[in-house]
Amino acid sequence: MLNRRQFLNTTISVAAASSIAAWAERTPTKIAHREGNMPKKPGVSCYELAASVPGLGGLEVGGMQLWDRAKALEYKRESDRWKIRTASVTGSFPRGTTLITAGAPVEESVRKTIQAGELVGATVVVLFGFFNTCPKMDDESSYGPCVELLKKMGPVAADSGMSIGLELSLSLAEYQKLMDLVGHHAVRPYWDATGTDHMGHPGDGTKGLEVLGSKICMMHLKNGRAGFLLENRHLLDHHPQSPIPEQVMSIDWPKAFNIIKNSGFDGWMAFETPHTSVETFISETTKNVEFVMKCMS
């Protein structure tokens, strides 16, 4: 049997082989949009709307609605119909519970979301925790239940070919501590550079892209208010729960994308950008996609 090198030498030109090798080594840029930020009521019509934007290939959708198998299959059919991947599903917790209260009800909700995500072909389940619902990494009574939950759910996600992506209001150092405590390859940071800076950790948003790199399973791309394209830098409104009083600048995305290109990250990048109408969603997202592709080329 011919090995790979012999096959290439005997069937295609050296130039063609070089081109194929370059293609195989290139990490594709995968761009999605968050369903909840689209200017339509969340639902299966979001796939048709996403398909109207050239270069947009995926969606992040609410996971709790997909616990219903019929609804999940409806999403899957529309995903296939419009050739828009369901990149990720967001987790929900029972009323009165959070990531830091954990316990059996929370564990069951995460299991259901993982099952729904597997059915629709997602690769990431997103779990949120901000400020009072985020583990305090200097208090074991706060982070302990979260760590226990994630140690249980990491293998469940891995068995379904998925990762649990944590989007939290932690600093970079606190994220690293939490990841070390959990210690499972399927529990990974879901990085929001803008959110990290905005929630009181200026500079960590961009630094995290470099330090965490390939450990990041997925990331959000945003630039503040509606109409603020990624390419335009501006002062963000002060976050009411930020522990620092200063306003922070939006992310220098050309610099950030240069870091991303060299970081080993190969996941989806999902716009979390608000829009005032369907028309502006299409025009603004098209411009944002073009900007991302230019920066990542």
N, C-alpha and C positions, 0 to 999 in steps of 0.2 A: 504494500500500500504506500502511495506517495505521502511524504510528510508535507506540511504546509508550504515550506520553502520550495520543495520540488514542484508542487502543484502550481505555485505562482510562476515559477520559472518556465514551466512548460505550456502554460495556457494563456497567459497575458503578458503584455509588455512590462518592462521595468517601470516605465512612467505610470502605467495604469496601476501596478502593484503599489507604487509609492503613494498614489492618490488614495487608494483603498485603505492603506495603512494609516494615512493622515486622517481620513474620515473616521476610522475605527477609534483612534485615540482622542478625537475631539469630543468634548463633553457638550451635548446639546443643551441649548438654552430653552428651558420649559417655563412658559409664562401662563399664569392663571389669573382669575379674578375672584374675589370673595362675593358669593351670592348675596349676602346681606347688605352689601354696599352698592348693588346695582339698582337703577331707578325703576324697578318693577317689584311688585309683591313677590317675595321669594316663592319659587315653584318651578315646575318643569320648563316653563317658558324661558327660563334663564339660559338654557342651552342654545336655543335659537338666537337669542340676543347676543350671547358670547360669540356665536359663529359669524356674526356680522362684523367682527373686528379682525382684520388680517393679522395673523401671527399669534392670536390668543388661542391657546390650546387646551385650557383646563378650567375647572371651577372648584372652589372650596364651598361646600354646602353644609347646612345644618344637619347634624347627625340624628337628633332625637326623632325627627319626623320619619326617618328611615328605619326606625325600629319596627314599623309596620311593613311587613314583607311586600305587600301589594304596592305601597308607595315606593319602596326601594326599587322594585322591578320597573315601575313607571319611570323613575329617574334613570335607570340603566338603559331602558329603551330609547329615551330621548338623548342620552349621552352617545349611544351608538348611532342614532339617526343623524345627529348633527356633527358627529366626529369631534366632540368636545369631551375630554377625559374628566372624570370626577377625581381630582387630584387628592383631595382630603375631605374629611368630615369632622365637624366640630362636636365635641362631647358636651353633654348636659348632665347636671346633677339634680337629684330629687330636691324638692322644695325644703329649704332649711338646712341643706348640706352643702359642703364645698370640698375642694381638694384637700383642705387641712382638717376637716372633720372625719373624712374617710368612713370606714365601716362598711358593713355588708350592702346597704342600699347604693352607696357610691360605687362599690366594686361591681355590682350587678349592672349599673348604668353604663359603666365603662365597657363591660363585656358585651352588652347589647350594641353599643356604638361600634366596637371592633367588628362584630358579626355583620352589622349593616355596611360598614366600610368595605369589608371583604366582598360582600355581595355586589356592590356597585363598582368595584375595581379600584378603590382608593388605596393609597400607600401610607397615609398618615392619618392618625386620629389626634386632633388638637385638643388639649386640655388647658383651660385658662385659669389664672389666679392672679388677681391684682389687689395690692394693698391689703385690705382686711381679710381677703380670701387667699392671699399668697403666703406660703410658709415663711416664717421668720427664721432665718438661718443661724441666729444666735440663741435660739430657744428650742431645745429638743422637744418640748411638749407641743410645739407648733409644727416643726418639720417631721417629727417622728411618724405620725399617722400617714403623712403624705409619702414618705419613703417606703413604709410598709406596703401601702397600696401599690406603688409603682413597681416594687420588687415582685409582687404577685402578678401584675398586669403586663409587665414586660414580656415574659415568656408567652403569654396568651396572644399578644400582638405579633410576636415573632412567628408563632405557629401559623398565623393568618397572613404572613408575608407583609406585615405592616410595622410601622414605628409609632410610638406615642410621642407626639411633639408637645413640649411644654412651653407655653407662652406666659411669662410671669413678669412681675414688676421687680425682679431682682437685679442687682448689679452683676457684672461679669464674674467677679470672684465668688459671689453667692451661687450663681448658676453652676460654676465649676464644683463647688462644695457639694451641692445637691446631686449632681451627676455622679460624683465619686461615691457618695453614700448609697445611691441606688445601684450603681455598678452593673447595669445591663445594657447591652448594645442596642436594644430596641427602644430604649427610653432616651430621648435626645432633645436638645434645645430646638424650639421653633423660634427663629430669631426675628425680632422686629427692631431694626436699628433705630428707627424714628421713635418708636414707643419707649425703648430703653433710655434714650437721652431725655425724652419728654417726661418720663416718670421719675426723674431725679438722678440720673446717672450720666451726665453729659460726657461724651467721649467714648463711653463704653459701647455705644451702638456700633460704631465703626471698628473699634478695637476688637470687639467680639467676633466680627467677621474673620479677622486674621487669626485670633487665638483659637477659636472653636473650629473654624474651617469645615472640614469634611464631617465633623460630628453633628453639624446642623442638618436637620432632616428637611426643613422647608423654611421659607422666610416670607414676611410681608414687605411690600413696597408701598410707601405712602409719603405724602409731603404736606400734610396738614389739611386745610379746608378744601371744599369743592372748587374746582377750577385752578388749583395750584399744581401745575405740572411738575413731574420729578426733576426736570432740568432747571427749574427756577428755585433758587435758595431764598429763604425768608425766615424771619423770626416766628417761631411757633407761639401760639397763645400759651400763657402760663397754665400748666396742669394744676387744677385745684387741690390735688392730693400730693403733689410733688413736695418732697422735704426741703427743696432749695427754692429761694424766692425769685431767682433770676429766670428770665425767658431764655430759651436755647435756640440756636439756629437749626434749621432743617439740615438733613444729611447732605454732604457733598457727594452726590451720587456718582459722578465720573470717578472720583477717588475710590469710593466704596466698590464700584464694579471692577475696578482694576485689582482690588484686593480679592474680590470674589473669584475672579478668573484664575488667580494663583493659589487659591486656598484649598482646592480639592473638593469644594462643594459641588454636588451634582443633582440637587433636588429641584423642586418647583419653586418659583418665585410668584407670589400671588399679590396682585394689587389689592390694597385695602383703601381705595380712593372713593370718596363720595362724589356724586354727580347730580346736577339739578334736573336733568331730563334724559330721555332716551337718546336724543340727538347729541347732547353734550357728552353722554357716556361713550357713544361711538367715536366722536371726534377726538375727545381727550384721551381715551384709552388707546386709540390708534396712534396718537402722537407719543404716548408713554411707551407703547410697544416698540415703536421705531427708535426711540431714545435708548431703551434697554438694549436692543439688538445692535445699535451702533456702538454703545459702550462695551458690549460683550464680544464684539467681532475682533 
